[in-house]
């Protein structure tokens, strides 16, 4: 097949042959742009993992020479500690995605639901591992990657799910050299290639064994050896002409629809009505993915996203004289580390040679005794004999050892200078990589930490931009991939559980439904509204919890009464055994009016009974007061009647009426006794003190009634 060219790249045909030619042309162009960087990046990666076994930190010629001469070739890898310090700091201050509504039909509640769905995607993908791997490459060589894919959730389902996948080797990824955005969101193509063993390739693609005989991407013969073949995932963006319509909604807010997303009825309704429905021509991005081996397309399909789903994490990148300069932390420390290794090796060599300093002796002194003196520096002889006189009896001086070399103070100074230069080039001093420092106050320690952050913050910033772009990809993919109704359970950082029901037919962007035991279900329609993404950098949730525990401990020490308000939060932030159980009990003790949580069904039932009892007591209190007034009126009237009339029939009538009134009083007394028993059963319920006071008032009224009855 003819060599790939720029003309092949400009060919927009979608048949497999044109796609393969376009992929190879773009691969070659990207390699021309990044070739020098990839070579240097491979050296950086080797350097950061260099040790005494692989000797990666020594230049090849010097290493071979010293090993051949059996001279020390030591590796004291200090770069690795500086690299770990930056990488692990990024792990502790991991950026997180924050969603913001930007359109009229979007809502803050829906934005929160989106964040929960994204956390669920990160959880099922083990995205933390992908972020960490990319961060390791970013700090080591200047760039790391991860990918966002859509796959079947599991073997027993037809539902698609979104996953965040790591890229094990950052040197096997190429993106469009014409990228202008720092996050790479404007890339027109991307390639991720791997090298598969022949047996693995045949096992994975048994119908495409002939693909190994063709020219592979970036490899003229298609083979990287006798048993390997290159397989490439090739992504490309196609710009398709479309029309955007502005359709006015019932609330006066326009809704924007692309012609490709409209039904035939909707298209017919807006046809020839440009005044009523404004429109303009646009180019819609469509991303295709091809799996290519040799000159064969093994698989292809549309990516449910308008972005190339390859996320890059940049360390430091600049264009110098039209060439790419991209690097991480290691590149600046290479010379200082080699200087340290050389001085260490030279010092060890000098000390080791002190016991091997040669002897100086007249030939006559060792004549006939060469077997002793030839092994004097390798064998510990108890006696080294020599000839003290020649054949004429003349004395011969005894052999003497030459002056041994010094202990290597210059080498020690060189090692100290090299270590200081590594600290200067990395911006990380001893206190920042774990060595003790003079700072003891919290403010001083924080100032020292911020000093180190200033030198390496661009790595955290690059990771933050990458996670923000990941959020943009997920916001675009979620409505397209999670297009079937499904329920997702999300475990929050604080241990609480929230459920999100994804329903693309829901009328609103999000609706919240609360159930018993504080359980919350959010109904989310991801296709309603538009959202923007930011990423916030901060300490991990574990670190935040420890800080919150310390802060609340200080507050409660000065104001213990707040335990009845924030006691549950205090124990929830603790990490000692049974802290969660203590928080749960404390939460039941604090009134729901403070915690904001709905009471349990049992508590709701008891509260309802208490309210009914309060209403009955209030009613009885009013009736008792009315009876009191009636009896008082009756007593007055009876007294007057007795004074004016002495007729026995009147007295009999008055006695019958008094008996009826006394019967009513007895009935109220029985009802009051029943309510007293119930009140004792619910004595632990908040607000029962008031109920007791009302009961006492009724008992007092009953005593008054009894007194009136006895008087009458």
C-alpha positions as CSV (number, residue, x, y, z in Angstrom):
1,X,0.0,0.0,0.0
2,X,1.3,3.5,-0.8
3,X,2.8,5.6,2.0
4,X,0.4,7.7,4.0
5,X,0.4,11.4,3.1
6,X,-1.3,14.7,4.0
7,X,-3.6,14.1,1.0
8,X,-4.8,10.9,2.7
9,X,-5.4,12.9,5.8
10,X,-7.6,15.4,3.9
11,X,-9.7,12.6,2.4
12,X,-13.0,12.6,4.3
13,X,-14.3,9.3,2.8
14,X,-15.7,6.9,5.4
15,X,-14.8,3.6,3.7
16,X,-12.3,1.5,5.6
17,X,-9.4,2.0,3.2
18,X,-9.7,5.8,3.4
19,X,-10.0,5.7,7.2
20,X,-6.8,3.5,7.5
21,X,-4.9,5.8,5.2
22,X,-6.1,8.9,7.1
23,X,-5.1,7.2,10.4
24,X,-1.6,6.4,9.2
25,X,-1.0,9.9,7.9
26,X,-2.1,11.4,11.2
27,X,0.0,9.0,13.1
28,X,3.1,10.0,11.1
29,X,2.3,13.7,11.6
30,X,1.8,13.3,15.3
31,X,5.1,11.3,15.6
32,X,6.9,14.1,13.8
33,X,5.6,16.6,16.3
34,X,6.1,14.4,19.5
35,X,8.9,12.1,18.4
36,X,11.7,13.9,20.3
37,X,9.5,14.3,23.4
38,X,8.6,10.6,23.4
39,X,12.3,9.7,23.3
40,X,13.1,12.0,26.2
41,X,10.0,10.9,28.1
42,X,11.1,7.3,27.9
43,X,14.4,8.3,29.4
44,X,12.7,10.3,32.2
45,X,10.6,7.4,33.1
46,X,13.6,5.1,33.3
47,X,15.5,7.7,35.3
48,X,12.8,8.0,38.0
49,X,12.8,4.3,38.6
50,X,16.6,3.9,38.3
51,X,18.3,1.7,40.9
52,X,21.5,-0.3,41.5
53,X,20.2,-3.2,39.4
54,X,19.1,-1.5,36.2
55,X,21.6,1.4,36.4
56,X,19.2,3.6,34.4
57,X,20.6,6.8,35.9
58,X,24.0,6.3,34.4
59,X,24.8,7.2,30.8
60,X,25.1,4.1,28.7
61,X,28.8,4.5,27.7
62,X,30.0,5.4,31.2
63,X,28.0,2.6,32.7
64,X,29.5,0.0,30.3
65,X,33.0,1.3,30.9
66,X,32.8,1.2,34.7
67,X,31.1,-2.2,34.8
68,X,33.7,-3.6,32.5
69,X,36.5,-2.2,34.7
70,X,34.7,-3.5,37.8
71,X,34.5,0.0,39.2
72,X,31.7,1.1,41.5
73,X,28.6,2.2,39.6
74,X,26.2,3.2,42.4
75,X,22.7,4.7,42.2
76,X,21.4,6.7,45.2
77,X,18.0,7.7,43.8
78,X,16.9,10.9,45.4
79,X,14.8,11.9,42.5
80,X,12.3,9.2,43.3
81,X,11.6,10.7,46.7
82,X,11.0,14.2,45.2
83,X,8.7,12.6,42.5
84,X,6.8,10.6,45.2
85,X,6.3,13.8,47.2
86,X,4.5,15.6,44.4
87,X,2.5,12.6,43.2
88,X,1.3,11.7,46.7
89,X,0.4,15.3,47.4
90,X,-1.8,15.2,44.4
91,X,-3.5,12.1,45.7
92,X,-4.2,13.8,49.0
93,X,-5.6,16.9,47.3
94,X,-7.6,15.2,44.5
95,X,-9.7,17.6,42.4
96,X,-13.4,16.9,42.2
97,X,-16.0,17.7,39.7
98,X,-18.6,20.4,40.5
99,X,-21.6,20.9,38.2
100,X,-23.4,24.3,37.7
101,X,-26.7,24.8,35.9
102,X,-26.4,27.3,33.0
103,X,-29.8,27.2,31.3
104,X,-33.4,28.2,32.4
105,X,-34.6,24.6,32.4
106,X,-31.6,23.3,34.4
107,X,-31.7,23.3,38.2
108,X,-29.3,23.2,41.1
109,X,-30.9,19.9,42.3
110,X,-30.2,18.4,38.9
111,X,-26.6,19.6,39.0
112,X,-26.3,17.8,42.4
113,X,-27.8,14.7,40.9
114,X,-25.3,14.8,38.0
115,X,-22.4,15.0,40.6
116,X,-23.7,11.9,42.3
117,X,-24.0,10.0,39.0
118,X,-20.4,11.0,38.2
119,X,-19.2,9.8,41.6
120,X,-21.0,6.5,40.9
121,X,-19.2,6.3,37.5
122,X,-15.9,7.0,39.2
123,X,-16.6,4.3,41.9
124,X,-17.5,1.5,39.5
125,X,-14.6,2.4,37.2
126,X,-12.0,2.6,40.1
127,X,-11.2,5.9,38.5
128,X,-8.8,6.8,41.3
129,X,-6.4,4.3,39.9
130,X,-6.6,5.9,36.4
131,X,-6.1,9.4,37.9
132,X,-3.1,8.2,39.9
133,X,-1.4,6.5,37.0
134,X,-1.8,9.6,34.8
135,X,-0.5,11.8,37.6
136,X,2.6,9.5,38.0
137,X,3.4,9.9,34.3
138,X,2.6,13.7,34.4
139,X,5.2,14.3,37.2
140,X,7.7,11.9,35.7
141,X,7.8,12.8,32.0
142,X,5.3,15.7,31.5
143,X,2.0,14.0,30.4
144,X,-0.3,11.2,31.4
145,X,-3.6,10.0,30.0
146,X,-6.9,8.2,30.8
147,X,-9.9,7.3,28.6
148,X,-13.7,7.5,29.0
149,X,-15.4,4.5,27.4
150,X,-19.0,3.2,27.1
151,X,-19.4,-0.6,27.6
152,X,-22.1,-3.0,28.7
153,X,-22.5,-2.8,32.5
154,X,-22.2,-6.6,33.0
155,X,-22.7,-9.8,31.1
156,X,-26.4,-10.2,31.9
157,X,-27.6,-6.8,30.7
158,X,-28.1,-4.8,27.5
159,X,-27.7,-1.5,29.4
160,X,-24.6,0.5,28.5
161,X,-22.5,2.1,31.3
162,X,-19.8,4.7,31.3
163,X,-16.3,3.8,32.6
164,X,-13.1,5.7,33.2
165,X,-10.1,3.6,32.1
166,X,-6.4,4.1,32.8
167,X,-3.7,4.3,30.0
168,X,-0.9,2.0,31.3
169,X,1.8,3.6,29.0
170,X,1.6,7.3,28.3
171,X,4.2,7.0,25.5
172,X,1.7,5.1,23.4
173,X,-0.9,7.9,23.0
174,X,-0.9,10.6,20.3
175,X,-3.3,13.5,20.0
176,X,-3.9,16.1,17.3
177,X,-0.8,18.4,17.2
178,X,-3.1,21.3,16.4
179,X,-4.6,21.4,19.8
180,X,-5.1,24.9,21.2
181,X,-7.0,24.2,24.4
182,X,-4.9,23.1,27.4
183,X,-7.3,20.3,28.2
184,X,-7.2,19.0,24.5
185,X,-11.0,19.4,24.1
186,X,-10.5,20.7,20.6
187,X,-8.6,17.7,19.3
188,X,-9.7,16.4,15.9
189,X,-8.1,12.9,16.3
190,X,-6.5,10.7,18.8
191,X,-4.6,7.3,18.7
192,X,-4.0,4.8,21.5
193,X,-1.9,1.9,20.4
194,X,-0.8,-1.3,22.1
195,X,1.5,-4.2,21.2
196,X,-0.1,-7.6,21.4
197,X,1.6,-11.0,21.3
198,X,0.8,-13.0,18.2
199,X,-1.0,-15.7,20.2
200,X,-3.1,-13.2,22.1
201,X,-4.1,-11.4,18.8
202,X,-5.2,-14.6,17.2
203,X,-7.1,-15.6,20.3
204,X,-8.9,-12.2,20.4
205,X,-9.5,-11.8,16.7
206,X,-9.5,-15.3,15.2
207,X,-11.1,-14.0,11.9
208,X,-8.4,-11.5,11.3
209,X,-5.2,-13.5,11.3
210,X,-4.3,-12.1,7.9
211,X,-4.1,-8.5,9.4
212,X,-0.7,-9.3,10.8
213,X,0.8,-9.7,7.4
214,X,-0.2,-6.1,6.4
215,X,1.6,-2.8,7.2
216,X,0.7,-1.7,10.7
217,X,0.3,1.9,11.9
218,X,3.7,3.3,12.5
219,X,5.5,0.1,11.6
220,X,6.5,-0.7,8.1
221,X,6.4,-4.5,8.3
222,X,3.6,-4.8,10.8
223,X,5.8,-6.6,13.3
224,X,7.6,-5.2,16.4
225,X,9.4,-8.5,16.7
226,X,8.9,-12.2,15.9
227,X,5.8,-12.5,18.0
228,X,4.1,-9.0,18.4
229,X,1.7,-6.9,16.4
230,X,0.5,-3.3,16.9
231,X,-3.2,-2.7,17.4
232,X,-4.4,0.9,17.4
233,X,-7.6,2.6,18.6
234,X,-8.1,5.5,16.2
235,X,-10.6,8.3,17.1
236,X,-11.6,11.0,14.6
237,X,-14.0,13.9,14.6
238,X,-16.3,14.4,11.6
239,X,-18.0,17.8,11.2
240,X,-21.5,17.3,9.8
241,X,-23.6,20.2,8.5
242,X,-26.8,20.8,10.4
243,X,-29.3,23.5,11.2
244,X,-30.0,24.9,14.6
245,X,-33.6,26.1,15.4
246,X,-34.7,28.4,18.2
247,X,-38.2,27.3,19.3
248,X,-39.9,29.6,21.8
249,X,-41.2,27.7,24.9
250,X,-44.4,28.5,26.8
251,X,-42.5,30.4,29.4
252,X,-40.9,32.7,26.9
253,X,-37.5,31.0,27.0
254,X,-36.2,29.7,23.6
255,X,-35.3,26.0,23.3
256,X,-32.6,25.2,20.8
257,X,-32.9,22.1,18.7
258,X,-30.7,20.7,15.9
259,X,-32.5,19.4,12.8
260,X,-30.9,16.0,13.3
261,X,-32.5,15.6,16.7
262,X,-36.0,16.7,15.6
263,X,-38.8,14.4,14.6
264,X,-40.4,14.6,11.0
265,X,-43.4,16.3,12.5
266,X,-41.3,18.9,14.3
267,X,-39.3,19.6,11.1
268,X,-42.6,20.0,9.1
269,X,-44.0,22.4,11.8
270,X,-41.0,24.8,11.5
271,X,-40.7,24.6,7.7
272,X,-41.0,27.9,5.9
273,X,-41.5,29.8,9.2
274,X,-38.2,31.4,9.6
275,X,-39.7,34.6,11.1
276,X,-41.3,32.6,13.9
277,X,-38.5,30.0,14.3
278,X,-35.0,31.6,13.8
279,X,-32.4,29.2,12.4
280,X,-28.7,29.1,11.4
281,X,-26.3,26.6,9.8
282,X,-23.9,24.9,12.1
283,X,-21.3,22.0,12.0
284,X,-22.2,19.2,14.4
285,X,-19.3,17.2,15.8
286,X,-19.5,13.4,15.4
287,X,-16.8,11.2,16.9
288,X,-16.0,7.8,15.4
289,X,-13.8,5.1,16.8
290,X,-11.9,2.5,14.8
291,X,-9.9,-0.5,16.0
292,X,-7.2,-1.0,13.4
293,X,-4.6,-3.8,12.9
294,X,-2.5,-3.7,9.8
295,X,-4.8,-2.7,6.9
296,X,-7.8,-4.1,8.6
297,X,-10.6,-2.4,10.5
298,X,-11.4,-4.9,13.3
299,X,-14.3,-2.9,14.8
300,X,-15.9,0.6,14.4
301,X,-18.7,2.7,15.8
302,X,-19.9,6.1,16.9
303,X,-18.7,7.4,20.2
304,X,-21.7,8.9,22.2
305,X,-19.8,12.2,22.8
306,X,-18.8,15.3,20.9
307,X,-15.2,15.1,22.3
308,X,-12.3,12.7,21.7
309,X,-12.7,10.7,24.9
310,X,-8.9,10.8,25.7
311,X,-8.0,13.0,28.6
312,X,-4.5,14.3,28.9
313,X,-2.8,15.5,32.1
314,X,-0.1,18.0,31.3
315,X,2.8,18.9,33.5
316,X,4.8,21.6,31.7
317,X,4.5,22.3,28.0
318,X,5.9,25.1,25.8
319,X,6.7,25.6,22.1
320,X,10.3,26.6,21.6
321,X,11.5,27.4,18.0
322,X,8.6,25.6,16.6
323,X,9.3,22.5,18.6
324,X,7.4,20.8,21.4
325,X,9.1,21.1,24.9
326,X,7.1,19.0,27.4
327,X,8.5,17.8,30.7
328,X,7.7,16.9,34.3
329,X,9.7,17.2,37.5
330,X,12.5,14.7,36.6
331,X,14.1,16.4,33.6
332,X,15.5,19.3,35.7
333,X,17.0,17.0,38.3
334,X,18.9,14.6,36.0
335,X,22.3,16.3,36.0
336,X,22.3,16.9,39.8
337,X,21.3,13.3,40.4
338,X,24.1,12.0,38.1
339,X,26.6,14.3,39.9
340,X,25.5,12.8,43.2
341,X,25.8,9.2,41.9
342,X,29.3,9.9,40.5
343,X,30.6,11.5,43.7
344,X,29.2,8.6,45.8
345,X,30.7,6.0,43.5
346,X,34.1,7.8,43.5
347,X,34.1,8.1,47.3
348,X,33.4,4.4,47.7
349,X,36.1,3.6,45.2
350,X,38.6,5.7,47.0
351,X,37.9,4.2,50.3
352,X,37.9,0.7,48.9
353,X,41.4,1.2,47.4
354,X,43.0,2.3,50.6
355,X,43.8,-1.3,51.5
356,X,45.1,-2.0,48.0
357,X,47.9,0.6,47.8
358,X,50.9,-1.0,46.2
359,X,54.2,-1.7,48.1
360,X,57.5,-0.1,47.0
361,X,60.4,-2.6,47.4
362,X,63.9,-3.2,46.0
363,X,64.0,-6.2,43.7
364,X,66.5,-7.9,45.9
365,X,64.2,-7.6,48.9
366,X,61.5,-9.8,47.4
367,X,63.7,-12.0,45.2
368,X,62.4,-15.5,45.6
369,X,59.5,-14.4,47.7
370,X,57.2,-13.3,44.9
371,X,54.5,-15.7,45.9
372,X,53.9,-13.7,49.1
373,X,54.2,-10.2,47.7
374,X,52.0,-10.8,44.5
375,X,49.1,-11.6,46.8
376,X,49.8,-9.1,49.6
377,X,46.7,-7.0,48.7
378,X,44.4,-10.0,48.3
379,X,45.4,-12.5,51.0
380,X,45.8,-11.8,54.7
381,X,49.3,-13.2,55.2
382,X,50.4,-13.5,58.8
383,X,54.0,-12.8,57.8
384,X,55.5,-11.0,54.7
385,X,59.2,-12.2,54.6
386,X,61.8,-10.2,52.7
387,X,65.5,-10.3,52.0
388,X,67.3,-8.0,54.5
389,X,70.7,-8.3,52.8
390,X,72.1,-9.1,49.4
391,X,74.6,-11.9,48.6
392,X,77.5,-9.6,49.7
393,X,75.9,-9.0,53.0
394,X,74.9,-5.5,52.3
395,X,71.6,-4.4,54.0
396,X,68.5,-4.1,51.8
397,X,65.8,-1.6,52.8
398,X,62.5,-3.2,53.8
399,X,59.5,-2.8,51.4
400,X,57.2,0.0,52.3
401,X,53.5,0.8,51.3
402,X,52.9,4.0,49.3
403,X,50.9,6.8,50.9
404,X,47.2,5.8,50.8
405,X,44.7,8.2,49.2
406,X,42.7,10.6,51.3
407,X,39.3,9.7,52.6
408,X,37.6,11.7,49.9
409,X,36.5,15.0,51.5
410,X,36.1,16.5,48.1
411,X,33.6,13.8,47.1
412,X,31.6,14.4,50.3
413,X,31.4,18.1,49.4
414,X,30.3,17.2,45.9
415,X,27.5,15.0,47.2
416,X,26.3,17.8,49.4
417,X,26.3,20.2,46.5
418,X,24.5,17.8,44.3
419,X,21.8,17.2,46.9
420,X,21.3,20.9,47.3
421,X,21.0,21.4,43.6
422,X,18.3,18.8,43.4
423,X,16.4,20.6,46.1
424,X,16.8,23.8,44.2
425,X,15.7,22.5,40.8
426,X,12.7,20.6,42.3
427,X,11.6,23.5,44.6
428,X,11.3,20.9,47.4
429,X,13.5,21.2,50.4
430,X,14.1,18.6,53.2
431,X,11.1,19.5,55.3
432,X,8.8,19.0,52.2
433,X,10.0,15.4,51.6
434,X,9.7,14.2,55.2
435,X,12.9,15.5,56.9
436,X,12.5,17.2,60.4
437,X,12.4,21.0,60.3
438,X,12.6,23.8,62.8
439,X,8.9,24.8,62.3
440,X,6.8,23.9,65.3
441,X,3.8,26.2,65.1
442,X,0.9,25.3,62.9
443,X,1.1,28.6,60.9
444,X,4.8,28.1,60.3
445,X,4.3,24.6,59.0
446,X,1.5,25.7,56.7
447,X,3.7,28.5,55.3
448,X,6.4,25.9,54.6
449,X,3.9,23.7,52.8
450,X,2.6,26.6,50.7
451,X,6.2,27.4,49.7
452,X,6.5,23.9,48.3
453,X,3.1,24.2,46.6
454,X,4.2,27.3,44.8
455,X,7.0,25.3,43.1
456,X,4.9,22.3,42.1
457,X,1.3,23.6,42.0
458,X,1.3,23.5,38.2
459,X,1.0,19.7,38.4
460,X,-2.1,19.9,40.6
461,X,-3.5,22.6,38.2
462,X,-2.9,20.3,35.2
463,X,-4.7,17.4,37.0
464,X,-7.6,19.8,37.9
465,X,-8.0,20.8,34.3
466,X,-8.0,17.2,33.2
467,X,-10.7,16.2,35.7
468,X,-12.8,19.2,34.6
469,X,-12.6,18.0,31.0
470,X,-13.6,14.6,32.2
471,X,-16.7,16.2,33.8
472,X,-17.5,17.8,30.4
473,X,-17.2,14.5,28.7
474,X,-19.4,12.8,31.2
475,X,-22.1,15.5,31.1
476,X,-22.2,15.0,27.3
477,X,-22.2,11.2,27.5
478,X,-24.6,10.6,30.3
479,X,-27.9,11.5,28.4
480,X,-26.7,9.5,25.4
481,X,-25.5,6.3,27.2
482,X,-27.8,6.2,30.3
483,X,-30.8,6.4,28.0
484,X,-32.9,3.7,29.7
485,X,-34.7,4.1,33.0
486,X,-32.5,2.8,35.8
487,X,-32.0,3.3,39.6
488,X,-28.5,4.0,40.8
489,X,-27.5,3.8,44.5
490,X,-24.7,6.1,45.5
491,X,-22.7,5.9,48.7
492,X,-21.7,9.4,49.8
493,X,-18.3,10.2,51.3
494,X,-19.9,10.5,54.7
495,X,-21.4,7.0,54.5
496,X,-25.0,8.0,53.7
497,X,-26.8,6.5,50.8
498,X,-28.6,8.3,48.1
499,X,-30.6,6.9,45.1
500,X,-30.9,8.5,41.7
501,X,-33.5,7.4,39.3
502,X,-32.5,8.3,35.7
503,X,-35.6,8.9,33.6
504,X,-35.3,10.6,30.2
505,X,-39.1,11.0,30.1
506,X,-39.4,13.0,33.2
507,X,-40.9,16.5,32.8
508,X,-38.4,18.3,34.9
509,X,-34.6,18.2,35.2
510,X,-34.7,16.8,38.7
511,X,-37.3,16.1,41.4
512,X,-36.5,15.1,45.0
513,X,-38.5,12.4,46.8
514,X,-37.9,11.8,50.6
515,X,-38.9,8.6,52.3
516,X,-38.7,7.3,55.8
517,X,-35.3,6.9,57.7
518,X,-33.9,9.9,55.8
519,X,-33.7,8.1,52.5
520,X,-33.7,10.4,49.5
521,X,-34.4,9.5,45.9
522,X,-33.6,12.0,43.1
523,X,-35.4,11.6,39.8
524,X,-33.0,13.0,37.1
525,X,-33.7,13.7,33.4
526,X,-30.1,14.3,32.1
527,X,-31.4,15.5,28.7
528,X,-33.1,18.5,30.2
529,X,-31.0,21.7,30.7
530,X,-27.4,22.7,30.1
531,X,-24.6,22.5,32.6
532,X,-21.1,23.7,33.1
533,X,-18.2,22.0,34.9
534,X,-15.6,23.2,37.3
535,X,-13.1,21.3,39.4
536,X,-12.2,22.1,43.0
537,X,-8.9,21.2,44.5
538,X,-8.8,20.4,48.2
539,X,-7.8,17.8,50.7
540,X,-9.3,14.3,50.6
541,X,-12.5,13.6,52.5
542,X,-10.5,11.7,55.2
543,X,-8.3,14.8,55.7
544,X,-11.3,17.1,55.8
545,X,-13.0,14.8,58.4
546,X,-9.9,14.9,60.6
547,X,-9.9,18.7,60.4
548,X,-13.6,18.9,61.2
549,X,-13.2,16.6,64.2
550,X,-10.4,18.8,65.6
551,X,-12.4,22.0,65.0
552,X,-15.5,20.6,66.7
553,X,-13.5,19.3,69.6
554,X,-12.1,22.7,70.2
555,X,-15.6,24.3,70.0
556,X,-17.2,21.8,72.3
557,X,-14.4,22.2,74.8
558,X,-15.3,25.9,75.2
559,X,-19.1,25.4,74.9
560,X,-20.2,21.9,76.0
561,X,-23.9,22.8,75.6
562,X,-23.5,22.6,71.9
563,X,-23.2,18.8,72.3
564,X,-27.0,18.7,72.1
565,X,-26.8,20.5,68.8
566,X,-23.8,19.1,66.9
567,X,-23.0,16.0,69.0
568,X,-24.0,13.6,66.2
569,X,-21.8,15.4,63.7
570,X,-18.9,15.4,66.2
571,X,-18.9,11.6,66.6
572,X,-19.6,11.1,62.8
573,X,-16.3,12.9,62.1
574,X,-14.4,10.7,64.6
575,X,-12.5,7.5,63.4
576,X,-12.3,5.6,66.7
577,X,-14.2,2.3,67.2
578,X,-18.0,2.6,67.7
579,X,-18.0,6.3,66.8
580,X,-20.7,5.6,64.1
581,X,-22.9,3.9,66.7
582,X,-22.5,6.8,69.1
583,X,-23.3,9.3,66.3
584,X,-26.5,7.3,65.5
585,X,-27.6,7.3,69.1
586,X,-26.8,11.0,69.5
587,X,-28.8,11.8,66.4
588,X,-31.9,10.1,67.9
589,X,-31.4,12.2,71.1
590,X,-31.2,15.5,69.2
591,X,-34.7,16.9,68.2
592,X,-35.6,16.5,64.5
593,X,-36.1,20.3,64.4
594,X,-32.3,20.6,64.7
595,X,-31.1,17.7,62.6
596,X,-33.6,18.3,59.9
597,X,-34.3,14.6,59.5
598,X,-37.8,13.1,59.2
599,X,-38.9,11.0,62.2
600,X,-39.3,7.3,61.9
601,X,-42.7,5.7,61.4
602,X,-43.0,4.8,65.1
603,X,-42.1,8.3,66.1
604,X,-44.6,9.8,63.6
605,X,-47.3,7.5,65.1
606,X,-46.5,8.5,68.6
607,X,-46.4,12.2,67.7
608,X,-49.9,11.8,66.0
609,X,-51.3,10.1,69.1
610,X,-49.8,12.9,71.3
611,X,-51.4,15.6,69.1
612,X,-54.7,13.8,69.3
613,X,-54.4,13.6,73.1
614,X,-53.6,17.3,73.3
615,X,-56.7,18.1,71.2
616,X,-58.8,15.9,73.5
617,X,-57.4,17.5,76.6
618,X,-58.0,21.0,75.2
619,X,-61.6,20.0,74.4
620,X,-62.2,18.5,77.8
621,X,-60.6,21.6,79.4
622,X,-63.0,23.8,77.6
623,X,-66.0,21.6,78.4
624,X,-65.0,21.4,82.1
625,X,-64.8,25.1,82.3
626,X,-68.3,25.3,80.7
627,X,-69.6,22.8,83.2
628,X,-68.0,24.7,86.0
629,X,-69.9,27.8,84.9
630,X,-73.1,25.9,84.5
631,X,-72.8,24.3,88.0
632,X,-72.1,27.7,89.5
633,X,-75.1,29.2,87.8
634,X,-77.2,26.2,88.9
635,X,-76.1,26.6,92.5
636,X,-77.0,30.2,92.5
637,X,-80.3,29.5,90.9
638,X,-81.0,26.7,93.3
639,X,-80.2,28.8,96.3
640,X,-82.6,31.5,95.1
641,X,-85.3,29.0,94.3
642,X,-85.0,27.3,97.8
643,X,-85.2,30.7,99.4
644,X,-88.4,31.7,97.4
645,X,-90.2,28.3,97.0
646,X,-90.7,25.6,99.4
647,X,-92.5,23.3,97.1
648,X,-91.2,19.7,97.4
649,X,-91.6,19.1,93.6
650,X,-89.1,21.9,93.0
651,X,-86.6,20.3,95.3
652,X,-87.0,16.9,93.6
653,X,-86.5,18.5,90.2
654,X,-83.3,20.2,91.4
655,X,-82.0,17.0,92.9
656,X,-82.5,15.0,89.6
657,X,-80.7,17.7,87.6
658,X,-77.8,17.8,90.1
659,X,-77.6,14.0,89.8
660,X,-77.4,14.2,86.0
661,X,-74.6,16.9,86.3
662,X,-72.7,14.7,88.8
663,X,-72.9,11.7,86.4
664,X,-71.4,13.8,83.6
665,X,-68.7,14.9,86.0
666,X,-67.9,11.2,86.8
667,X,-67.7,10.4,83.1
668,X,-65.1,13.2,82.6
669,X,-63.2,11.9,85.7
670,X,-62.9,8.5,84.1
671,X,-61.7,9.9,80.8
672,X,-59.1,12.0,82.6
673,X,-57.8,8.9,84.3
674,X,-57.5,7.1,81.0
675,X,-55.5,10.0,79.5
676,X,-53.2,10.0,82.5
677,X,-52.3,6.4,81.8
678,X,-51.5,7.2,78.2
679,X,-49.5,10.2,79.1
680,X,-47.3,8.0,81.4
681,X,-46.7,5.7,78.5
682,X,-45.5,8.5,76.2
683,X,-43.5,10.4,78.9
684,X,-40.3,10.1,76.9
685,X,-41.7,12.0,73.9
686,X,-40.4,15.6,73.3
687,X,-43.2,18.0,74.3
688,X,-44.8,15.7,76.9
689,X,-44.1,18.2,79.7
690,X,-46.7,20.5,78.2
691,X,-49.1,17.6,78.1
692,X,-48.5,16.9,81.7
693,X,-49.2,20.6,82.6
694,X,-52.5,20.4,80.7
695,X,-53.4,17.2,82.5
696,X,-52.7,18.9,85.8
697,X,-55.0,21.8,84.9
698,X,-57.8,19.3,84.2
699,X,-57.2,17.5,87.5
700,X,-57.4,20.9,89.3
701,X,-60.7,21.6,87.5
702,X,-62.0,18.2,88.5
703,X,-61.2,19.0,92.1
704,X,-63.1,22.2,91.8
705,X,-66.1,20.4,90.4
706,X,-65.9,17.9,93.2
707,X,-65.9,20.7,95.7
708,X,-68.9,22.3,94.0
709,X,-70.8,19.0,94.1
710,X,-70.1,18.6,97.8
711,X,-71.3,22.1,98.4
712,X,-74.5,21.5,96.5
